[in-house]
Amino acid sequence: PYAYHIVSYGENGGVSRPEGYLVEVTEPGAGAAGTADPIAEYSKFYDDLTGYGWAVYYIDFLTGRGLFRGEFAYNGYLFRPDEAMTNAAFADLAGGLWSENRAASDAALVAAGITGANGTLLAPDRPIARKTVCLFIAAALNLPPEKITELGEYEDVSALDDQTASAVAAAVKAGYIKGNGGKLLSEDCVTRSEAAVIAGRLLTRGAIEKTARDKEALQ
């Protein structure tokens, strides 16, 4: 159900784009680390995503589902792709993604240190780090622990504590997080465009749907 095909935008409203605008899509598949992401040259909604072809498809996909929105400015409707995601913004996104199984999302937010045990946001305005997102994903999807030593191609993972290293390795192996230039950059903050890609992978590869099915099976 998650096979995507070439799509033409600009026919039924939205931002006017060049005629024949196409989204180049490869089937998301089962979520392996090597799975290619869809590529789109233009956004259906936003005017500041030139050069973000690697993220545009997922940004539009999530915007259409109401999980992201932009803001109007003098130069158009803007997504602000390089703006850092905060703990509060990520918690909101997670709640939207796991709307059918909020218990899994809420528990993972606690496990990742984004919220306290009582559900209160911790440092809501703090930019969320890539390693924290990995902790959340590993907990929310109940990913099996992995050995960070298996990620030998990344040169910046040795300083991670065991729990974080295991979560990072699990998220990378599952294909939800990818490195750049031989580094995982686990201490760096996640931008809005990066968060959209991660969320898009989670949705289109069936991971969140599976957690909802698992919940139903336990009831």
C-alpha positions, 0 to 999 in steps of 0.5 A: 500500500505504500508504493508511490508513483510519478505524480504531477502537481499544479493541476488542481490548485496550490502554488503554480508550478511549471507545466509537466512538473514531476515527482521522481519516486522510487518505491519506499520498500520495507525500510532497509538502510539502502532504500532510496528516498523520493526526489521532487524538484518543486514543492506544491506548497512552499516557495523556499525549497529550491535545492531541497529536492531530497526533502521536498516530496516528504515535506509536501506529503506531510503538509498534505496530511496536516503534520507540517505547515509554513508561514506567509512572508513577503517572498511567499509561503515559507517552510524554513527548512533549515530552522531547528526543530525544538523538543516541543515541535518534535513532540507535536510531530510525534503526536500527529504521527502516532495519532492511532497509538499515542501511548507508544509515542508518549512512552518513547518521548519519555524514553528519549528524555523529551518529556518527563514521566508526567508528560511535561516537556523538558526544555521545550525550546531546546533544539532536538539532537539527532541522537535524541530522535534516534532514542525516540525512534528506537523506543517508539518502534521497539527496535531491537538493539544493535551494535554501534561497532557495526556502523564502522563507516561512521567516524564520530560514534565512539563517544556515545554512551551504550544506550544511545549508541544502541538506539542510533545503530538501530535507527540507522540499520532500519534506514530512518536516519542516515549519515553524511560525509562519513559522519552521523553527526549525532550531536547536531540538531535536526532541522525541519527539512530533516525531520520531515524526511525522517517522519516521511520514512516512518510513515511511508514504510509502514513502521507507524502503521505496524505499531498501531496493529501491534496495539490492536493485537494486544487488546 
